[in-house]
Amino acid sequence: MLVGLSDVFHLPQLTVALSLTWSREHALWTPQPWSCVMFSEESRFSLQSDSRRTLIWRAPGTRYHQESIVERHR
């Protein structure tokens, strides 16, 4: 059974069609133009810390553990 990209990643059909069109348009690119491309996997990112958000990584299940909480006043 052949599984489509939208079945594996649960992508809308329009997204799959646009991705396929884009990949066909860039299929013959050489390493030079590809060296100017940055793939982000559609995640939000910034090359500078301009979001003023504090990002926190915790182990699963430790969200409200007291030892994970530090109060700060700005």
JOGIDA-V879925 format. One record per residue. N is the residue number from 1. PSI is psi in radians with two decimals (none if undefined). Layout:
n->[N:N]
psi->[PSI:PSI]
This chain:
n->[1:2:3:4:5:6:7:8:9:10:11:12:13:14:15:16:17:18:19:20:21:22:23:24:25:26:27:28:29:30:31:32:33:34:35:36:37:38:39:40:41:42:43:44:45:46:47:48:49:50:51:52:53:54:55:56:57:58:59:60:61:62:63:64:65:66:67:68:69:70:71:72:73:74]
psi->[2.26:2.18:2.28:2.82:-0.71:-0.44:-0.65:-0.78:0.05:0.86:2.53:2.62:-0.63:-0.73:-0.75:-0.77:-0.76:-0.69:-0.73:-0.75:-0.80:-0.78:-0.63:-0.64:-0.44:0.20:-0.52:0.21:2.54:3.01:-0.50:-0.98:-0.57:-0.43:-0.21:0.09:2.38:2.15:2.29:-0.08:0.56:0.35:2.61:2.28:2.83:2.43:-0.23:2.68:1.34:0.02:-0.29:0.37:2.60:2.10:2.38:2.28:2.20:2.76:2.60:2.39:0.11:0.33:-0.81:0.33:2.34:-0.65:-0.22:-0.10:2.22:2.09:2.37:2.47:2.26:none]
